[in-house]
Amino acid sequence: MSVPVEDLPSLSRQISTISANLNSSMALNFLMGIYTMVYAGTMYLYLSRKGAHAHRRVVISAITVLYLISFFIFVLEWFFLEFSFVTNGDSRVTIFVASVEGGPFWAFVILEILTFALFVISDALLIWRSFHVWGRSLRIISIPVFFFVVEIAVMAFKGGIVDAAQAALESNIRSAQLFVSSGTTIMATSLIAYRIYSASQWNGTSSKGRFKHTVVILVESAAVYSLVFLVDAIITVIPATQTIGSFLCIAQPYTQVVLTIVGGLAPTVIVARIAHTSVDNTHVSTITHISGLNFQSHHTLSQHTDNDGDDGSLTGEERKPTFDV
């Protein structure tokens, strides 16, 4: 977005834009620190357990790649901040123009690629979990997969727009991409949540326990990620966001920072909770294996050994469903 010096907005709007650029970068620093601690703790929980199988290797690889992508985005944002306040720090006007126009073209290309990879891997991991929750049923996950393919196509088309004159078109495509991505996440999340809730019904969970379990479902199914995605999509599609210095224009850098971190943090928190539960809670009616979510009745635990390959089957009236992710 180019801003001619002779057509600058009011002083208050310039200050608001500069402030949003600086403070959103500081927020990214803070959130990246939290993400790093969560990732390190998750890796410790994962690697301290004995045994491994293909599911666990997929999960650990995915959360590691997500962390590295978020870290590289963090480095790029640091570069953009230095570009605005150091390289172009001669005056408030030069800082403002640099904050709006951003850095070199190559940096934007790398940022687009990293953002694309972050969203794709996060949604792919969520769909992968849905696939295993529903007993590897391709029919059940066909709709999330369709949204996922459309998401990739829209992102690829958006990445092909490099002409500044097509800024409006790029903004519209980005809005569409955000809505499709949020749809992918929400649909995969809903499938996981419904399947887990159905399992709790089979296991005869009490009303209080069912409520608590539902809260865990929402956290584990990346509900926060879906919400942030939807908010950013709504902000992007509103025309007022394109007005420099407006409330929505100022809010967008913050939502994008949160989305960047939550995109990798949400799956990592899920894995951390799974690993912690698997280590500390081995005698509860609903257990969680390191490979995902594996629901078994209390009777199953008393009759079978704790084995990732165990199907948790019972005989007669005690038989309860088991879902392995």
N, C-alpha and C positions, 0 to 999 in steps of 0.2 A: 504494500500500500504506500504510494508516494505522496508526500506532503510538501508542496511548494512553499518556500519560506515566505513568500508574499501572501499566502493564503492560510496562515497559521490560525488555529482556534484561540479562544480567550486564554488569559494567563491561568485562570483556575483549572481549565481543562488540560492545559499543558502540565501543570503540577500534578493533577490527578493521574494522568497517564504515566508520568515518570514515577510517581509513588507506587502505582500498581505494578510497574515493571520491576522496581526494586523489592518491594515487599513480597510479591509472589515468588521471587527468587529466594528470599530469605525463608519463606514458608517451605519451599522445595528442599532447602538445606536441612531444615528441622525434620521434615517427613522422611527424607532420605536417611537421616540418622536413625530414626525409629525403624525404618525398613531394614537397615543393615543389622540392627540388633535382633530383630525378629528372624531374619534369614539365618544369622549365625546360630541362634538358639535352635532353629528348626533343623539345621544341618547336624548340630550336635545330637539332638534327639534321634535323628534318622541314623546317623553313622554309629551311634553307641549301641544300637540293637544288633543282635546276631541274625544272620540269615538274610537272603535277598532273593528277589525273583523279578521277572520282567516288569510287572506292574510298578514295583517300587523304583526300578531304574528309570522308567518313563517319567514318573512323578518327580524324582530328584533332578533329572535332566531338565525338565520343563521349568521348575521353579528356579534353577540355577540360571538358565538362559533368560528368564524374565528379570531376574535381579541384574544380570549384566546389561541387559537392554536399558533398564531404568537408570543404571549407573552411568551409561554412556549418554543418555538424554540429560542427566544431571550435569555431566561435564560440558555438554554443548550449551546448556542454559547458562552455565558459569562463563563460557566464552562469550555468549551474547551480552551478558551483563558487563563484562570487561570492555567489549566493543562499544557499548553505549556510554559508559561512565569514564573510561580511561582513553580509549582511542579517539572518541568524539566528545570528550569532556571539556571542550573549550568554553562553552556557555550553556545556559539552560536550553536555549533554542537548539543547539547542536545535539544535546543529550535527548531532547524530545524527538527530534527528527530521526535520530538513530534508534530510539526506542520503538517508534512506529514502523520504520522501514526494516529494521532488523539488520542482521549481519550479511556476510557474503552469500552468494547463491549456493555455493557448494555446501555450506553449513545447513542451509534449508533442505537441500536434497538429502543429506544424511539424516536430518531430523525426521523428515517424512518417512524414510525407509525404516528407521528405528520405531517410530510410532506405529507404522503399519505392522511391523513384526510383533510389537507388544500386544496389539489388539488381536491379531490372528492367533498367536500362541495361547493367550488367555482364553479365548473362546474355544479353541481346539481342545484345550485341556478340560474345559467344562463339558463340552460335547462328549469327549472320551469318557468322562465320569458318568454322564447320562447313559451312554452306550452300555457300560458295565452294570450300572444300577438296574437297568431293564433287561438284564440277561442277554446282552449283546444282540438286541433286537434292532435291526436296521429300519424296520417299518416304524417303530416308535420314534426314532430320532430323525426320521426323514425330513420333517419340517424344519428343525434347527439346522440340519445340514444344508437344506435349501437356502435358508437365510445366510448361512455361513459362506456359501458359494457366491451369493449375490453381494455380500459384504466385501469379499476379495475382489470381485469384478469392479465394484464402485470405487474401491480404494485404488485399484490399478488405473482406472480411467482418470481419477482425480490427480494421480501422480503424473499423468501425461500433460497436464496443463501447466505451462511455464510462462505464458504471455501475461504480463501485468494487466493488459486490457481486458482479460477474461476473469478479472477478480470476482465479479458478481457471480459468474458461472461456477467458479471454484467454490465460492461460499455456499451456493445452493447444493453442489455435489457433496460438500463436506457435511451439510445438514442431513442429506439423504443417507450418507454413510453412517453418521452417528445414530440415526433412527434405526437403520437396519442392524447395526451392531448391538444396540440396546435390545432390539427384538430378538436377536440370536441369544444374547445372554439371558434375557427374561424367560424365553421359552425353555432353554436348557435347564435353567434354575427351577422352573416350575415342575419340570419332569422329575428332577431329583427330589424336590420337596414333597411332591405327591407320593412318590414311591416310598420315601422314608416314612411319611405319615401313615401310609397304608400298612407298613410293617409294624409301626407302633400300635395300630389297631389290632393286628393279629396277636401281638404280644400282650394284650390286655393291660396297657398302660393306664394308670389312674389319671383322673382329670388334671390334677396338679402336675403330675409327671408329663402328661401329654402337652400341657402348655409350655413347660420348660423345654421339652424336646422340640416343639415347634420353633422356639426362639433359636435353638441350636441349628435347626434346619435352615432358617433364614440367614444366619451368619455363614454357615458352611457352604451354602449355595450361592454365595457372592451377591446377596441382595444389596449390599452397600455399593458394590461395583455397578450393578444395574441401575441403581438410583442416580449415582453420579453421572453415568453415561446419559441417562434420560435428561437430567438437568442441563448438561452441556449441550445436548442436541436441541433442547427447547430454546436455550439462550442463543445458539447459533442461528436458528431459523428466524428469529425475530429481527426485522429490519433495523430497529433502533441500535442493535449491536454494532452496526457498521458506522455509527456516528462517533467520531473520536471524542473521548472525554465523557460520554454518556455513562449512566450507571451500569448498563449491561456490558458495555465495552470494557469498563473497569473491572467488572466481575469475572469476565471470561478468562483472563490469565490465571486467576485463582482456581477456577473449576478445571482448567486444563492441567494445572499442577497436581491437584488432587487426583484427577483421572490417571495421570502418568504413574503416580505412586500406587494407587489402589489397584490398577491393572495388574501389577505384579504382587502387591502385598496381600490382596484377598486370597488368591490360591495358596500363598505361603502360610497364611494364618490357618487356613483349612487343614493343611498338611501338618502344621505344628500341633493343632488340637488333636488330630488323629493320632499322631505319634505319642503325645502326652497321655491320651486316654488308653492307648494300647499298652503303655508301660505301667501305669498306675492303677487302672481299673480293670482287673481281669475277672472280677466276680460280679458284674452287673448284668441285668437282664438284656441290655443292648450293648454290644461291644463293637469296637471299631478297630479294624486291622490296619496295619501301616499301608497296605495297598489301597485302602479306601474305606468304604463303609460296609460292614458285614454284620447283619442283624441276626441274632440267635436268641432263642429263649433261654431262661435260666436253667431249665432241665437239660438243654443241649450241652451247656457248659459242664454240668456235672457228669455227663455220660461220654464226652468226647475230649480228646486232647486238643490243645490250642495249636491248630495247624492251618496254614494258609490254604491248603488244598482241601480242608474239611468242608463238606457240603452242609454240615449241621443237621442232617436228616434225623427224624425220629420215627418211631413206629406207632401205629394206632392213632388215638385221638390227640397225642402230644405233638404231632408233626406241625412245625411252624416254618414259614418261608424264610429263606436266607438269600440275601442279595450281596453279591461281592462286587466291589468296584475296583 
